[in-house]
Amino acid sequence: MGSTVVVTGGNRGIGYAVCERLAGEGFRVLLVARDQERGARAAASISGDVEFVAGDLTTIASVRRLADELRGGCPRIDVLVHNAGVWPSRRTLTEDGLEESFAVNHLAPFLLNHLLEDRLGRVVQVSAGLYVKGRAEVGRTSVGADFHQMRTYADTKLCNLLTVPLFAERWRASGVTIDAVHPGVIRTGLGDRRGPVGWLLTMVKRKWATPKEGAGPVVGLAHGTGTGRYFHLTEEVPLEGPALDGELAGRIWKEAETLTSAG
């Protein structure tokens, strides 16, 4: 059996393009998606060793079920690509009482990293340059207390990015590596809206890069060996603004531990 890569949100957009590229390189690809029909159809449309794994990242219990299934089928996960993401237009709470994009964009990768860490070789976190516009507030961001249909996405991406250096340090002795990457402004369905705003966004997106172009930096890091780094496209760049706040990172980590019961 060849090297195994797991890609969340692999049924469309950048995730699908990443699955295509890595399957073409000979990886065994586990394509994770919430929608059974779309996920199975996406996996079947890619040439190579590609399997669909149903995975709902919106609740703690469903993330744990996904981790159990992955552990059952993967003695080792050579690369875990956290690609799935939500950019909400309204405040929606999950069954756990958490704001949906916080649960998917931040808590799900955090919990999967913990539950799978003894199987992992490398983790690639798909991030967003908008993290610099984010505010991470313990006890408030998690429930969308200050929900804003544009800024909340940045808030959740900041929360997630704050934990990347901490995972790098946690795993240093074991050899597991983790890097984050902003793959560019990509023409996907992320953040789509209805009405005039949605129409304007659709027009603007026509000038953005394609998912295949966005997959390039992600696939490049899948082959990487460094850890704790942040990339804009293919260039390593230093973190900025609130992402440099080590004290905040520690509090965000502790909150995620409490919410997920991860140790």
Steps between C-alpha positions, in 0.01 A plus 500: 500500500631843405510813712160607631364854492174616655336813357201656675252684282630301204182490293539841338718808456859493618447176690387315188793638302741391775352149495543487121863611517603267780316201355683567173828488693419154632364580844220303654247781546219502756256769391297624796170680443175544690262438210486126425385530139729783397797353681461156345451653156812716539714205609376287210586772248871508593741253344718308742465358849230728640249407771210703635465535876187665637594761756294773665724759664227707665471316834743355749332159484509482120869601490573221748312253279705610200823455697393150603431406138832640382686318775327178403610525139838670529794356696674821394386831354801641319330833426186651652372801306254715692323665210130504597371845586183701552444872435155564649251766397307473828559384855423130527559295813588130486356227723784581742386863524801627304511735202522280191807649332690494831415130531602409144792736438666477840373232739479216246867525393603546864317185610604289201863592565467370854305185419727397212839626618646154559430416134614826341807581296417847376215752528420776252257764620328700225479848647402846379681831482190662651613373841664844545151654515385254766428537870518194719311536827473205735138431586363728228641395163402140575131588522497779243421764762629773268399327178571689179448338162836623374726514806394180678677290237822691575444449874480122463801484271700699754399260778615209289827660396590589858521129582731401212828599674377328817436174313845531341657520844282223643606264222866599468634195682274256314592635158149594390512826303237766434492805275224742399442655159287771347453363145386830354162649418331213324184471293301253713155493657638614836314806623235494228199718577155562361368836388696804378806421713512148362465621143783750549721232655435268207613770258815572704588131528534470123839668534621274781730199463358156425485216757771317304728800543411518870586133544863560402624654827309241705645206307845657525477507879371143505851408387665742745711419803499818708269579789320789667520719192247718315503536123339750267474294181846342475690760705561462871401823673494605866171512686360844570289687750284294735652170381819598686326516839637199686290561810183509288609182321525322834151609603353398163668159536363452852150595386514247215621232742206571728242507221624178338621312811830450318813460707 
